[in-house]
């Protein structure tokens, strides 16, 4: 989309129509101002672009069962995070978390969190002080109403259910979201899962850090296909070393945070080896390096947003770039509003706001897009 046509020397023009092709339809969006372009700031344009792609995703469907925002490269975020879940100590009350890991943000900005050491899944609706236990919460164990350190969760909207990585029970379970559900069902067993990803073709992607591989499963299927790694632990391009969080796009390309290789890897469908798309130059804190990367997000342009955990920062890594830029944190380890202490999951809502699981601080931080 080209905004150069907005510039004009005429003081009599008070509005312009922005024509945007979206899928099979065309949207005509009025932009109105007394001085036209004076009011159309880069922030407004950034939010308009995100809104436009949200409509497109809603028409055609999107990865991970929710709309994926198209985040402009000019976008900026508040440098001070706001605690939207937890932040009240490491305990089990409904306003607390205990070693949170993965998260999922629904279209209404409800946050669903894998509250690992509380052996439960909790949801926090926008603006609420307390969360609600929606799965587990019956102590650690292997019953169908229990978890043993759940590490990630995604929402399958087609069945209105949660799909949960029950890590220490070596299984993936499904838990219906409807009222009255008291236990889950085993979806995949005998897998040391950590991270989950949903694809457009009703595929579930599961990372297995013990086997250093990522598998793709048809929803409801028990037999997975290796789509990344699976060649032993190591730094080779056909190997992984503790792949934790994963992401799959519409082309069935899989991304994995290859944590102990300090890189993010990209594997095209049916590829025999991956491509290091961020990091991979050893552990360090230079902008060309990562240190134990964990959660990450890939926007529609292929740009990455990475929880660079041991560096306590979030990096934006543009597609094909040689280095990233810090968009949040990077102010040392700590509990201040501009700091992190060992991040885990990372997500964007449909408006482009950033959510980061700040594990050791037992909270989820939101950074509003500006």
Secondary structure, 3 states (H helix, E strand, C coil): CCCHHHCCCCCCCCEEEEEEEECCEEEEEEEECCCHHHHCCHHHHHHHHHHHHHHHHHHHCCHHHCCCCCCCCCCCECCCCEEEEECCCECCCCCCECCEEEEEECCCCCEEEEEHHHCEEEEECCCCCCCEEEEECCCECCCCCCECCEEEEEEECCCCEEEEEEHHHCEEEEEECCCCCCCCEEEEECCCEEEEEECCCCEEEEEECCCCEEEEEECCCCCCEEEEECCCECCCCCCECCEEEEEECCCCCEEEEEHHHCEEEEECCCCCCCEEEEECCCECCCCCCECCEEEEEECCCCCEEEEEHHHCEEEEECCCCCCCEEEEECCCECCCCCCECCEEEEEECCCCCEEEEEHHHCEEEEECEC
